Amino acid sequence: MISGSPRHDAYDAHIEEIRKTEYPGLLETTYLDHAGTTLYAKSLIDAYHKDLTSNIYGNPHSESPASWLSTQRVDEARQAVLKYFNADPEHFDVVFCANATAAIKIVADCFRDQRFWYGYHKDAHNSLVGVREVASESRCFTSNLEVEQYFQGTDPGLRLFAYPAQSNMTGYRPPYAWARQIRSTGTYVLLDAASYLTSGRLDLGDVDVAPDFIALSFYKIFGYPDLGALIVRRSAFNVLTRRKYFGGGTVELVTVIGGSSHESKKHHIHDFLEDGTLPFHNIIALKHAIEVQKRIFGTREDISQHTAHLSGWLYHTLKSLRHANGLPVMELYKDKNATYGDTKTQGPILSFNIWRADRTFIGKSHFEKLAISCGFQIRTGGVCNPGGVASMVELEHWELRRNFTEGVSCGDDKDIIGGKPTGIIRVSLGAMSTMSDVTRFVDFVKHFFVEREVKAAKAVTLPTSIFPVEGCAPFEVEDFVPYQPFDRAWCIIDTKSGKVVKSSFGGLKVGIDVKREKLVFNDSFQMGLWDVPETTDKDRRSKPWYRTYEVYTGEVNRWLTETLGFQCALARYNHEDHTLSPAATTCVICGLRTFDKTGLYKHYEDHAHEFLRARSFRRETVNATPNLKSKMSRAASKSMLRLDKIFVTRYELEKDEGQPQVTIVAQAELDPRNSAVLKQQRRKPISVLVHRIMGRGER
């Protein structure tokens, strides 16, 4: 264990101890995706289960005792949430909903029927970005300075500004004080606190500083329940009443015969915004979630300081890793305004990509599959944060459009296009993370991705031109790599024969203007670079490469026919099946090329075995009883395998006829001498032999 201050060491030891009983699933995995959802405690589920089985809860819209009990528990939960955030009920209300996205959509629905201006920060989650589609005008702010300079004086009209309390990609925390400054200009402020609240402390005690709307998800705070909320300043009441849609439970009167009118409930904000029957069973779980978190972890400040300490150590350790040639292993994405260890500016999230020693990138999907094989749970891709990825990876608008035409989507395995990563790798920490988690992850990176011997790089001469349309004149480019996907991306079809024309069209010059996003023919005709052919005939094929293509219609074909002198049409090749490409099927560790991705993933499991032998999960080593050892030895002998060490991974206690019944789940590491036997049996190597033994009271 890496030692910090005595306080951090003591708290970390406390978390390690409670994980054994509260988070048994962590005994066999390293969970590093708390930004997706944190984990729920066993005692939370136990308390919730006891509550549900001890009471009858009815639909809150009824008048039965069971219904009144549900109503009472919902009201108690609403007050508990306000107390959790130190929010005065006189100034704030809680609107329950499905998740933070649903909370954001409630605000958007209230504004959409009015013409309004919308601004959002570049680090906004997709759910915040989506509000721009219902605004009459919108703007993305790309820096803190831009925000602070823009909101200086009042401006007429309805305006809404949204920003994340924490970037779900980098963990950067923009100034919370923006809310006061921006609201002073007459602009409403929406804060997305979903990612922040996994470890951050939100105090709404100062009403003047608080945003108008706060969106959050409780599963990111407690792991369970799957529920969200919109915390609203009561001063924003009027702007919320302009929503036209109404749902069940939000109205006092509805007429449908002889006229159409309705009267909404307006005593509390939640009365007219909580459409339909609430997920009252989930809401009831909130009380238990709040109580269990406080009992296990102490205060929110304790959680915040603990995760800040861990993420700070992890960041600086990863940043220091170097290949044998002195070049860094990690491309870490951190906002220039953030400092790890400072809870005001940085949360416990790290995003990065991996460099080889030759300054090429390791594909994110390869890293993820190898990490999974080694027992890690992480996140890769665009993480629903388009502005964060674009700014940190330095992807221009045209490059993102190009990647999309190449078939890139969030979380896929198209890792590198034009020499740049298409997404990022993210690890994130939570309340139940410990130093053992982060040190194990560092060991993983060191084991597989730090090159201790660097081979001399072979000089590679890249072309200086591309041929956008097969057979056309060359188009000179400054840098071949980003333009490579456009090389021979289009072809010309003889419409009479229906075949691809393989002749050379020396007089046809086709250029690419990425700034204007145009495909330019002979400097006289142009079309959209991202225009998609209207035809969808996937069976059209080009021999001998058997690449499928789709044919354009319209003006471009008339221009080509007139220019080239025969009936022809432009076609665009569909992006090739990436799953069988060398990039997708070649091991990034040893360079072995497999037949397909399935074979590669199995190959990564073999590499993982090396790491797991050196850095296995914590297990209880025991002097096996003769009965246990003999039973496992007999099981191994059936396969002619020799055992090395026996470990008991867990005991499962049950009762059989009132007597304790113990299931021992044991693992036995195999003796290295088994390799010859395995080869003879034509079996793949395995890391452990797992055996379950039943016996009364046998420990």
C-alpha positions in Angstrom: 0.0 0.0 0.0 1.2 3.5 -0.8 1.1 5.6 2.3 -0.5 9.0 2.5 -1.2 11.1 5.6 -2.2 9.1 8.7 -5.8 10.4 8.2 -6.0 9.1 4.6 -4.4 5.8 5.5 -6.9 5.3 8.4 -9.9 6.2 6.2 -8.6 3.9 3.4 -8.2 1.0 5.8 -11.8 1.6 7.0 -13.1 1.4 3.5 -11.1 -1.8 2.8 -12.7 -3.3 5.9 -16.3 -2.4 5.1 -15.9 -3.6 1.5 -15.7 -7.2 2.7 -19.3 -7.1 3.9 -21.0 -4.1 2.1 -19.5 -4.7 -1.3 -18.7 -8.4 -1.7 -18.7 -8.0 -5.5 -15.5 -6.1 -5.3 -13.6 -9.1 -4.0 -13.1 -10.3 -7.6 -13.0 -7.1 -9.7 -11.5 -3.6 -9.7 -14.4 -1.3 -10.4 -13.3 2.0 -12.0 -16.5 3.3 -13.6 -18.1 5.3 -10.8 -18.8 8.2 -13.2 -21.2 5.8 -14.9 -22.8 4.6 -11.6 -21.4 4.1 -8.2 -22.1 0.9 -6.3 -24.8 0.2 -3.8 -24.1 -1.2 -0.3 -25.5 -4.6 0.8 -27.0 -3.1 3.9 -29.0 -0.6 1.7 -30.6 -3.5 -0.2 -31.2 -5.4 3.1 -32.9 -2.4 4.7 -35.0 -1.7 1.6 -36.0 -5.3 1.3 -37.1 -5.4 4.9 -39.1 -2.2 4.4 -40.9 -3.5 1.4 -41.7 -6.9 3.0 -42.9 -5.2 6.2 -45.3 -2.7 4.7 -47.9 -2.4 2.0 -47.4 0.6 -0.3 -50.3 1.7 -2.6 -50.5 4.1 -5.5 -50.2 7.6 -4.1 -53.2 8.8 -6.2 -55.6 6.6 -4.2 -57.1 7.3 -0.7 -56.4 3.9 0.9 -54.2 3.5 4.0 -51.6 1.9 1.8 -51.7 4.9 -0.5 -51.5 7.4 2.3 -48.4 5.5 3.6 -46.8 5.9 0.2 -47.6 9.6 0.1 -46.1 10.0 3.5 -42.9 8.2 2.6 -42.6 10.3 -0.7 -43.0 13.5 1.3 -40.4 12.3 3.8 -38.0 11.5 1.0 -38.5 14.9 -0.6 -37.7 16.6 2.7 -34.7 14.2 3.2 -33.3 15.2 -0.1 -33.5 18.9 0.7 -31.9 18.3 4.0 -29.1 16.2 2.3 -28.2 19.3 0.3 -28.8 21.8 3.1 -31.6 23.4 1.0 -34.3 25.4 2.7 -37.8 24.1 1.8 -39.0 27.7 1.7 -36.7 28.4 -1.2 -36.4 25.0 -3.0 -38.6 22.2 -4.2 -37.7 18.7 -5.4 -39.3 17.2 -8.5 -38.7 13.4 -8.8 -38.1 11.9 -12.2 -36.3 9.1 -13.9 -32.7 10.5 -14.0 -30.7 13.6 -14.6 -31.6 13.6 -18.3 -35.3 13.5 -17.5 -34.7 16.5 -15.2 -33.0 18.5 -17.9 -35.8 17.6 -20.3 -38.4 19.0 -17.8 -36.7 22.3 -17.9 -36.4 22.2 -21.7 -40.1 21.4 -22.0 -41.0 24.4 -19.8 -38.9 26.7 -22.0 -39.6 25.2 -25.4 -43.0 26.8 -25.9 -41.5 30.2 -25.4 -38.8 31.8 -27.6 -35.6 31.6 -25.6 -31.8 31.9 -26.0 -29.8 29.0 -24.8 -26.1 28.9 -23.9 -24.0 25.9 -22.7 -20.5 25.1 -21.8 -18.3 22.9 -24.0 -17.9 20.3 -21.3 -21.7 19.7 -21.3 -23.1 16.2 -21.4 -25.2 15.3 -24.5 -28.3 15.7 -22.4 -27.5 19.4 -21.9 -26.4 19.9 -25.5 -29.7 18.6 -26.7 -31.7 21.5 -25.2 -30.3 23.7 -28.1 -32.6 21.9 -30.5 -35.7 23.5 -28.9 -34.2 26.9 -28.4 -34.7 29.7 -30.9 -31.0 30.5 -30.7 -28.0 28.8 -29.0 -24.3 29.2 -28.4 -21.6 26.9 -27.1 -19.0 28.6 -24.8 -15.5 27.1 -25.4 -13.7 28.6 -22.4 -14.3 30.0 -18.9 -13.2 33.4 -20.0 -15.7 33.5 -22.8 -18.5 32.8 -20.3 -17.4 35.4 -17.8 -17.0 38.1 -20.5 -20.3 37.4 -22.1 -22.5 37.6 -19.0 -21.7 41.2 -18.0 -24.9 43.1 -18.2 -28.7 42.5 -18.5 -30.2 41.4 -21.7 -33.9 41.4 -22.6 -35.7 38.2 -23.5 -35.9 34.8 -22.0 -32.4 33.1 -21.6 -31.1 29.9 -20.1 -27.5 29.0 -19.5 -26.4 25.4 -18.6 -23.2 23.9 -17.4 -21.9 20.8 -15.6 -20.8 21.0 -12.0 -18.2 18.4 -13.2 -17.2 17.3 -16.6 -18.0 13.6 -16.9 -15.0 13.2 -19.2 -12.1 15.1 -17.5 -13.5 15.6 -14.0 -13.0 19.4 -14.3 -15.3 21.4 -12.1 -16.3 24.9 -13.5 -16.8 27.7 -11.0 -20.0 27.1 -8.9 -20.1 30.9 -8.4 -21.1 31.4 -12.1 -24.7 30.8 -11.0 -24.9 34.1 -9.0 -23.1 36.1 -11.7 -25.2 34.8 -14.6 -28.5 35.0 -12.8 -27.8 38.7 -12.1 -28.0 39.3 -15.8 -31.6 38.0 -15.9 -30.6 34.6 -17.2 -31.8 31.4 -15.7 -29.1 28.9 -14.8 -29.3 25.1 -15.1 -26.6 23.0 -13.3 -26.0 19.4 -14.3 -24.8 17.9 -11.0 -25.1 14.2 -12.0 -21.4 13.5 -12.4 -20.3 15.8 -9.6 -22.4 14.3 -6.9 -20.7 10.9 -7.1 -18.0 12.4 -4.8 -18.7 16.1 -4.6 -20.4 18.1 -1.8 -23.3 20.3 -2.9 -24.4 22.8 -0.3 -27.5 24.9 -1.2 -27.5 26.8 2.1 -26.6 30.1 0.4 -29.7 30.8 -1.7 -28.2 33.7 -3.6 -25.4 31.5 -5.0 -27.5 28.5 -5.9 -28.6 27.8 -9.5 -32.3 28.0 -10.6 -32.4 24.3 -11.6 -30.2 21.4 -10.5 -30.4 18.0 -12.3 -29.1 14.9 -10.6 -29.3 11.1 -10.6 -29.4 9.3 -7.2 -27.8 6.1 -8.6 -24.6 8.1 -9.2 -24.7 9.1 -5.5 -25.8 5.9 -3.7 -25.7 3.2 -6.4 -29.4 2.7 -5.8 -32.3 3.6 -6.4 -32.5 4.2 -10.2 -34.1 7.6 -9.8 -33.4 11.3 -10.6 -34.6 14.7 -9.4 -34.8 18.3 -10.4 -34.1 20.7 -7.5 -35.8 24.0 -8.3 -35.6 27.4 -6.8 -39.1 28.5 -6.0 -38.4 31.9 -7.5 -38.4 30.2 -10.9 -42.1 29.2 -10.4 -43.5 31.4 -13.2 -41.3 30.3 -16.0 -42.1 26.7 -15.2 -45.9 27.2 -15.4 -45.8 27.9 -19.1 -45.4 24.3 -20.1 -48.4 23.3 -22.3 -48.4 19.5 -21.7 -50.0 18.1 -18.6 -49.9 14.5 -17.3 -52.0 12.5 -14.9 -51.8 13.7 -11.3 -50.8 17.3 -12.2 -54.3 18.8 -12.8 -57.3 19.7 -10.7 -59.7 19.8 -13.6 -59.8 18.5 -17.2 -62.8 18.9 -19.6 -63.1 17.0 -22.9 -66.8 17.1 -23.8 -68.4 20.4 -24.8 -65.1 22.2 -24.4 -61.4 21.6 -23.7 -59.9 23.3 -20.6 -57.8 22.3 -17.7 -56.6 23.7 -14.4 -53.2 22.6 -13.1 -52.2 22.1 -9.6 -50.0 25.0 -8.5 -49.5 24.8 -4.7 -46.0 23.4 -5.1 -43.8 23.2 -8.2 -43.6 19.4 -8.0 -47.4 19.3 -8.1 -47.6 20.3 -11.8 -44.3 18.8 -13.0 -44.4 15.2 -11.7 -46.4 13.6 -14.5 -48.3 10.4 -13.8 -47.7 8.0 -10.9 -44.3 8.5 -9.3 -41.9 5.6 -9.0 -42.8 5.6 -5.3 -41.1 2.3 -4.5 -37.8 3.8 -5.7 -38.4 7.0 -3.8 -39.0 5.0 -0.6 -35.5 3.6 -1.0 -33.9 7.0 -0.8 -34.3 7.3 3.0 -32.3 4.1 3.4 -29.7 5.1 0.9 -29.0 8.4 2.7 -28.8 6.7 6.1 -26.6 3.9 4.9 -24.2 6.2 3.2 -23.8 8.4 6.3 -23.2 5.4 8.5 -20.6 3.8 6.3 -18.7 6.7 4.8 -19.3 9.6 7.2 -19.8 13.0 5.7 -19.8 14.1 2.1 -16.7 16.0 2.8 -15.0 12.7 3.9 -15.9 11.1 0.6 -14.7 14.2 -1.3 -11.3 14.3 0.4 -10.8 10.5 0.1 -11.5 10.4 -3.6 -9.4 13.5 -4.2 -6.4 11.9 -2.5 -6.7 8.7 -4.6 -7.2 10.5 -7.9 -4.4 12.9 -7.2 -2.0 10.0 -6.5 -3.2 8.2 -9.6 -2.9 11.2 -11.9 0.7 12.1 -10.9 1.8 8.4 -11.0 0.5 7.8 -14.4 1.8 11.1 -15.6 5.3 10.1 -14.5 5.4 6.8 -16.5 8.0 6.8 -19.3 9.1 4.5 -22.1 12.7 3.5 -22.4 13.3 6.4 -24.8 12.0 8.9 -22.2 8.7 9.6 -23.9 5.5 9.6 -21.9 3.2 6.6 -21.8 0.0 8.5 -21.1 -1.8 11.3 -23.0 -3.7 12.6 -20.0 -6.6 15.0 -20.7 -6.8 17.7 -18.0 -8.4 21.1 -18.1 -5.8 23.9 -17.7 -8.0 25.4 -14.9 -8.0 22.2 -12.8 -5.7 20.8 -10.2 -5.8 17.2 -9.0 -6.3 17.2 -5.2 -8.2 20.4 -5.3 -11.9 19.5 -4.8 -13.1 22.9 -6.1 -11.6 22.4 -9.5 -11.1 18.7 -10.1 -13.1 15.5 -9.4 -11.9 11.9 -9.3 -12.0 11.2 -13.0 -9.0 10.6 -15.3 -9.3 10.4 -19.1 -6.4 9.5 -21.3 -5.1 7.6 -24.3 -2.0 5.4 -24.4 1.1 6.2 -26.4 3.5 3.6 -27.8 7.2 4.6 -27.7 7.0 5.4 -31.5 4.3 8.1 -30.7 1.4 6.1 -32.2 -1.6 5.4 -30.1 -2.9 2.1 -28.6 -6.5 1.6 -29.6 -8.9 2.2 -26.8 -10.9 -1.0 -27.5 -7.7 -3.1 -27.2 -7.0 -1.4 -23.9 -10.5 -2.0 -22.6 -10.6 -5.7 -23.6 -7.3 -6.4 -22.0 -8.4 -4.5 -18.9 -11.6 -6.5 -18.7 -9.6 -9.7 -18.9 -7.5 -8.5 -16.0 -10.5 -7.8 -13.9 -10.9 -4.0 -14.4 -14.2 -2.3 -15.2 -13.7 1.0 -17.1 -15.3 3.2 -19.8 -14.1 4.0 -23.3 -15.5 6.0 -26.2 -17.0 9.4 -26.5 -18.6 9.2 -23.0 -21.5 11.4 -24.2 -19.3 14.5 -24.0 -18.8 15.7 -27.6 -17.2 19.0 -26.7 -14.8 17.6 -24.2 -13.6 14.9 -26.6 -13.3 17.3 -29.5 -11.3 19.9 -27.5 -9.0 17.5 -25.7 -8.3 15.1 -28.6 -8.2 18.1 -30.9 -10.7 16.8 -33.4 -12.0 19.5 -35.7 -15.6 19.6 -36.9 -14.7 18.1 -40.3 -12.8 15.3 -38.7 -15.7 14.4 -36.5 -17.9 14.4 -39.6 -15.3 12.3 -41.5 -15.2 9.8 -38.6 -19.0 9.5 -38.7 -18.9 8.6 -42.4 -16.3 6.0 -41.6 -18.8 4.4 -39.2 -17.5 5.6 -35.9 -20.0 5.5 -33.0 -19.5 5.8 -29.2 -18.0 2.7 -27.7 -17.1 0.9 -30.9 -13.7 -0.5 -31.9 -12.8 2.0 -34.6 -10.1 3.4 -32.5 -7.7 5.5 -34.7 -8.7 7.4 -37.8 -6.5 10.0 -39.5 -3.8 9.4 -36.8 -6.0 10.5 -34.0 -8.0 8.6 -31.4 -11.8 8.6 -32.0 -12.5 8.6 -28.2 -10.9 8.3 -24.8 -10.3 5.8 -22.0 -11.8 6.9 -18.7 -11.3 5.7 -15.1 -13.3 7.2 -12.3 -13.4 6.7 -8.5 -16.1 6.6 -5.9 -16.7 6.5 -2.2 -15.8 2.8 -1.9 -12.6 3.1 -4.0 -9.3 2.4 -2.2 -5.6 2.7 -2.7 -5.4 -0.9 -3.6 -7.7 -0.2 -6.7 -5.5 2.6 -8.0 -2.2 0.8 -7.3 -3.5 -2.3 -9.1 -4.4 -0.2 -12.1 -1.0 1.4 -12.2 0.6 -2.0 -12.1 -1.6 -3.0 -15.0 -0.5 -0.1 -17.1 3.2 -0.7 -16.2 2.9 -4.4 -17.0 1.5 -4.1 -20.5 2.1 -0.6 -21.9 5.5 0.7 -20.6 8.1 -0.3 -23.3 11.4 -1.1 -21.6 13.2 -1.8 -24.8 12.5 0.5 -27.7 13.2 -0.8 -31.2 14.6 1.5 -33.8 11.8 3.0 -35.8 11.7 2.4 -39.5 11.5 5.4 -41.7 8.2 5.7 -43.4 7.6 8.0 -46.4 4.0 9.0 -46.6 2.4 10.1 -49.9 1.9 13.8 -50.5 -1.3 13.4 -52.5 -4.5 11.4 -52.5 -7.0 10.4 -55.3 -10.5 11.2 -53.9 -12.2 9.6 -57.0 -10.6 6.5 -58.4 -8.8 7.4 -61.7 -8.8 11.2 -61.1 -5.8 13.5 -61.0 -3.9 13.5 -57.7 -4.9 16.1 -55.1 -1.9 17.5 -53.1 -2.3 17.5 -49.3 -0.1 19.0 -46.5 -0.5 15.9 -44.3 -1.5 12.6 -45.7 -2.7 11.0 -42.5 -5.9 13.0 -41.7 -6.9 12.8 -45.4 -6.2 9.1 -45.9 -9.9 8.1 -45.4 -10.8 10.2 -48.4 -8.3 8.4 -50.7 -10.2 6.5 -53.3 -13.4 7.0 -51.3 -15.4 7.6 -54.5 -15.6 6.0 -57.9 -17.3 6.5 -61.2 -19.9 4.0 -62.5 -20.7 3.3 -66.2 -24.5 3.5 -66.0 -24.9 1.3 -69.1 -22.8 -1.6 -67.8 -23.3 -0.9 -64.1 -19.6 -1.5 -63.5 -17.0 0.7 -61.8 -14.8 2.4 -64.5 -11.2 1.6 -63.9 -9.8 4.0 -66.6 -7.7 7.1 -65.8 -9.4 10.4 -66.0 -6.4 12.7 -66.1 -8.5 15.7 -66.9 -10.7 15.3 -63.9 -9.3 17.1 -60.8 -11.2 16.5 -57.6 -10.3 18.4 -54.5 -11.4 18.4 -50.9 -12.2 21.6 -49.0 -12.6 20.6 -45.4 -13.3 24.1 -44.2 -16.2 24.6 -46.5 -17.0 20.8 -46.4 -17.1 20.5 -50.1 -16.0 18.0 -52.8 -14.8 20.2 -55.7 -14.6 19.0 -59.3 -12.3 20.9 -61.7 -12.8 24.1 -59.6 -16.2 24.5 -61.3 -18.6 22.1 -59.7 -19.0 21.2 -56.1 -21.1 19.1 -53.8 -21.4 18.5 -50.1 -18.5 16.5 -48.7 -20.9 14.6 -46.4 -23.7 14.2 -48.9 -25.1 10.7 -48.7 -26.2 8.8 -51.8 -30.0 8.3 -51.9 -29.7 4.7 -53.1 -29.3 2.0 -50.5 -28.5 -1.0 -52.7 -25.9 -2.8 -50.5 -25.4 -5.5 -53.2 -23.6 -3.3 -55.6 -20.0 -4.5 -55.6 -16.7 -3.4 -57.1 -14.4 -6.2 -58.4 -11.8 -7.3 -57.6 -11.9 -5.8 -54.1 -15.6 -6.6 -53.6 -16.2 -3.3 -51.8 -19.8 -2.3 -51.7 -20.8 1.2 -52.9 -23.9 3.4 -53.2 -24.7 5.6 -56.3 -25.6 9.2 -56.2 -28.4 10.8 -58.2 -28.9 14.3 -59.5 -26.8 17.2 -60.7 -23.4 15.6 -60.1 -24.1 12.8 -62.5 -25.3 15.2 -65.2 -22.1 17.2 -64.8 -19.8 14.1 -64.9 -21.6 12.8 -68.0 -21.1 16.1 -69.8 -17.5 16.4 -68.7 -16.4 12.9 -69.3 -18.4 12.3 -72.5 -20.3 9.1 -71.5 -23.3 8.1 -69.3 -21.9 7.8 -65.8 -22.6 8.4 -62.2 -20.7 9.1 -59.0 -20.7 6.5 -56.3 -19.2 6.3 -52.8 -17.7 3.2 -51.3 -19.2 2.1 -48.0 -16.7 1.9 -45.2 -15.1 -1.6 -45.0 -15.9 -4.2 -42.3 -13.5 -3.0 -39.6 -13.9 -6.2 -37.5 -11.5 -8.2 -39.7 -9.0 -5.4 -40.3 -5.4 -5.7 -39.0 -6.0 -2.8 -36.6 -8.9 -4.7 -35.0 -7.4 -8.2 -35.0 -3.7 -7.6 -34.1 -2.6 -7.9 -30.5 -1.2 -4.6 -29.2 1.1 -6.4 -26.8 2.9 -9.0 -28.9 1.8 -8.2 -32.5 0.1 -11.6 -33.1 -2.6 -11.4 -35.8 -5.7 -13.4 -35.1 -8.5 -14.4 -37.4 -11.2 -12.2 -35.9 -12.0 -10.1 -32.8 -13.2 -13.2 -30.9 -9.8 -14.8 -31.3 -8.1 -11.6 -30.2 -10.1 -11.4 -27.0 -9.2 -15.0 -26.1 -5.6 -14.2 -26.9 -5.8 -11.2 -24.5 -7.0 -13.6 -21.8 -3.8 -15.5 -22.1 -1.8 -12.2 -21.6 -4.1 -11.4 -18.7 -3.1 -14.7 -17.0 0.5 -13.4 -16.7 -0.7 -10.3 -14.9 -3.2 -12.1 -12.7 -0.5 -14.4 -11.4 1.5 -11.4 -10.2 -1.3 -9.2 -9.2 -4.3 -11.4 -8.3 -7.2 -10.2 -6.2 -6.9 -10.5 -2.5 -7.7 -14.1 -1.4 -7.7 -15.9 1.9 -4.8 -18.4 1.9 -5.6 -21.4 4.1 -4.0 -24.6 5.1 -6.4 -26.8 3.3 -8.0 -29.6 5.3 -7.2 -33.1 4.1 -10.8 -33.5 3.0 -10.7 -30.3 0.9 -7.2 -31.0 -0.5 -8.0 -34.5 -1.4 -11.3 -33.6 -3.1 -9.6 -30.9 -5.2 -6.7 -33.2 -6.0 -9.1 -35.9 -7.2 -10.8 -33.3 -9.4 -7.5 -32.3 -10.9 -6.2 -35.8 -11.4 -9.2 -36.6 -13.7 -7.6 -34.1 -16.1 -4.1 -35.2 -15.3 -3.3 -31.8 -13.8 -1.1 -31.0 -10.8 -2.1 -28.4 -8.2 0.2 -25.8 -6.8 -1.6 -23.7 -4.1 -5.1 -23.8 -2.8 -7.1 -20.7 -2.0 -10.5 -20.3 -0.5 -12.1 -17.4 -2.3 -15.3 -17.3 -0.3 -17.7 -19.2 1.9 -21.4 -19.3 1.2 -23.4 -20.1 4.3 -26.9 -21.7 4.1 -29.1 -23.7 6.4 -30.2 -27.2 5.7 -32.8 -28.7 8.1 -31.7 -26.1 10.7 -28.0 -27.0 10.5 -25.3 -24.7 9.0 -24.4 -25.8 5.5 -21.2 -24.4 4.1 -20.3 -24.1 0.4 -16.5 -23.6 0.0 -15.6 -22.0 -3.3 -11.9 -22.7 -3.7 -9.3 -22.1 -6.4 -6.2 -24.0 -7.0 -3.3 -22.5 -9.0 -2.0 -25.0 -11.5 1.6 -26.2 -11.4 3.7 -24.8 -14.3 4.6 -28.3 -15.2 1.0 -28.8 -16.5 1.9 -27.1 -19.8 3.0 -30.4 -21.3 -0.2 -32.1 -20.3 -2.3 -29.4 -21.6 -0.5 -29.4 -24.9 -0.9 -33.2 -25.2 -4.6 -32.9 -24.5 -4.8 -30.0 -27.0 -6.4 -27.8 -24.4 -5.8 -24.1 -23.8 -4.0 -23.1 -20.6 -6.2 -22.1 -17.7 -5.3 -20.1 -14.7 -7.2 -21.7 -12.0 -9.3 -24.7 -11.1 -12.5 -23.8 -9.3 -14.2 -26.4 -7.1 -17.2 -26.2 -4.8 -17.3 -28.5 -1.8 -20.4 -29.0 0.3 -20.2 -30.1 3.9 -21.9 -29.5 7.2 -19.9 -26.9 9.2 -16.7 -27.7 7.2 -14.5 -24.6 7.2 
